[in-house]
């Protein structure tokens, strides 16, 4: 995870054999999601509860975003806590169960069949995350070093377990009436526990560690981080309780406000790290990672608009679709694009060249992938992102298809660079 000479002991990093499969799976999932986006583009002119949209959403949330997070955190958490990962075997089991489970679940969604395939897939994914939580919790319990960033990661894992458990119940509820209300009623709860509890907490915890490190910034504010942690988790608890118990809407709005304030604090933290950086010239990977923080404001603004002015946006499916697209193809994808090409090169450098360091000439980690390909990928990505949103706004399938084609090209370039790094030979 860290550059050569950073003073990180190799014994505190996880074997690349555990980490790399997650990265490869996530890369292929982005390609699969982009292809599904093209095939089901016309679905984005209608209601958001559609087999094509459900399929794309879960490939992006689970196959792309979550698998990339699982891979990176298996490597990063041991460094944070200055100790070893408890079990490589649990890491392999997490990958196998999640990898197969995601495929089964998406097949169920694509067929709009909530029978045994979707049920089995959802249970396998939940089991994978339980094993992941056990691995992290035991690793942290054995460490003598408390780290606020690691606490963010552990809390995010608890929230994703709640999200996954609710998701399993929703799938069974479609045919067995387990819950008091129909599954559609709980979709908002399920989605936002995952988006805020899993992705936002994880991005905040890991981002506030990696962004200053890669910019060589001396900025640090642990009190600031604990406030962010408290606001997000407090907001989530209020949101969950107010949704389940149907409390006064004011509590609901307070929970949203707390989370939005935390987002603002995260952006402010990143800005202060940027101002106090020693590395004045930033690479494109860092620029897109920092920019992704500002992209968080787009869905935050949309959710506030939807919640606070319901009379204006009532039954406006376009806003809901844009909101979801901005989350998964915007904010989450942007930060993954940046961080993948900062973390994966160091993982592969340690695998290929760590033993040779100091005994001969070795390449710089950034030489493992193509910078021109990366820049072309970003250009196609932003063009596709804008075109697809325009397609949603104007309900034009042609624009949606064009945006999806550019997303396919983006994913192909992303996979090309990942493959190049894995196959790199000095």
Protein Blocks (a to p, Z undefined) as FASTA:
>chain_A
ZZehklpafklpccfklmmmmmmmmmmmmmmmmmmmmmmmmmmmmcfbdfklmmmmmmmm
mmmmmmmmmmmmmmmmmmmnopacfblklmmmmmmmmmmmmmmmmmmmmnopabfklmmm
mmmmmmmmmmmmmmmmmmmmmpcbdcfklmmmmmmmmmmmmmmmmmmmmmmmmmnomafb
dfklmmmmmmmmmmmmmmmmmmmmmmmmmmmmmnopabdcfklmmmmmmmmmmmmmmmmm
mmmnopafklmmmmmmmmmmmmmmmmmmmmmmmmmpmblbacfklmmmmmmmmmmmmmmm
mmmmmmmmmmlmgoilklmmmmmmmmmmmmmmmmmmmmmmmmmmmmmmmmmmmmmgopac
cddfklmpcfklmmmmmmmmmmmmmmmmmmmmnopaklmmmmmmmmmmmmmmmmmmmmmm
mmpcZZ
